[in-house]
Amino acid sequence: MNIQNLIIYNSTSLFEILEEISFNLNFKVYLVKDENSLKDKIKEFKNYLIISNKKISNNYNQLILGNTTFNIFKLIEKIN
């Protein structure tokens, strides 16, 4: 089984929600708060997805949420 690594960029509340439910799902969740930490974390993984409220330059493995509200179950569907 291949575990997806989710890197939550600068969103503590989303990190806490996803971390709490991640034990039932097929992913590990990590929180990074700045671009230097993000670059370091990316180097650790081959299989990752960044979830952020804004586009991060030069990175294609990302899901941009923006500032809109969303359904957590639909978010999990997109992640999987």
C-alpha positions as CSV (number, residue, x, y, z in Angstrom):
1,M,0.0,0.0,0.0
2,N,1.4,3.4,-1.0
3,I,0.9,6.1,1.6
4,Q,0.4,9.7,0.4
5,N,2.2,12.4,2.3
6,L,0.1,15.5,2.7
7,I,2.0,18.7,3.4
8,I,-0.3,21.4,4.8
9,Y,1.3,24.8,4.1
10,N,0.5,27.5,6.7
11,S,-2.9,26.2,7.8
12,T,-2.9,24.9,11.4
13,S,-6.6,24.4,11.6
14,L,-6.8,22.2,8.5
15,F,-3.7,20.3,9.7
16,E,-5.4,19.5,13.0
17,I,-8.6,18.3,11.3
18,L,-6.7,16.1,8.8
19,E,-4.3,14.8,11.3
20,E,-7.2,13.6,13.5
21,I,-8.9,11.6,10.7
22,S,-5.7,10.5,8.9
23,F,-5.5,7.3,11.0
24,N,-8.6,6.0,9.1
25,L,-7.2,7.1,5.7
26,N,-4.2,6.4,3.5
27,F,-2.1,9.4,4.2
28,K,0.3,11.1,6.7
29,V,-0.1,14.7,7.4
30,Y,2.7,17.3,8.0
31,L,2.5,21.0,8.8
32,V,4.9,23.5,7.5
33,K,4.7,27.2,8.2
34,D,7.3,28.8,5.8
35,E,8.8,28.2,2.4
36,N,12.2,27.0,3.7
37,S,10.5,24.4,5.8
38,L,8.4,23.4,2.8
39,K,11.5,22.9,0.6
40,D,13.1,20.8,3.3
41,K,10.0,18.6,3.7
42,I,9.6,18.2,-0.1
43,K,13.2,16.8,-0.3
44,E,12.2,14.0,2.2
45,F,9.4,12.6,0.0
46,K,8.9,11.3,-3.5
47,N,5.1,10.9,-3.0
48,Y,3.5,14.1,-1.6
49,L,0.7,16.6,-2.1
50,I,0.9,20.2,-0.8
51,I,-2.4,21.7,0.3
52,S,-2.4,25.5,0.5
53,N,-4.6,28.5,0.3
54,K,-2.3,30.1,-2.3
55,K,-0.3,28.9,-5.3
56,I,3.3,28.1,-4.5
57,S,5.6,28.8,-7.4
58,N,7.5,26.0,-9.2
59,N,5.5,23.2,-7.5
60,Y,3.1,21.1,-9.4
61,N,2.0,18.7,-6.7
62,Q,-0.4,21.0,-4.9
63,L,-4.1,21.5,-4.2
64,I,-5.1,25.1,-3.8
65,L,-8.0,25.7,-1.6
66,G,-8.2,29.5,-1.7
67,N,-10.3,31.4,0.9
68,T,-13.6,29.6,0.2
69,T,-15.4,27.2,2.4
70,F,-15.3,23.5,1.5
71,N,-16.7,20.2,2.6
72,I,-14.1,18.0,4.3
73,F,-15.4,14.9,2.7
74,K,-15.1,16.4,-0.8
75,L,-11.5,17.5,0.1
76,I,-10.7,13.9,1.1
77,E,-12.1,12.6,-2.2
78,K,-9.8,15.0,-4.1
79,I,-6.8,13.9,-2.1
80,N,-7.5,10.3,-2.8
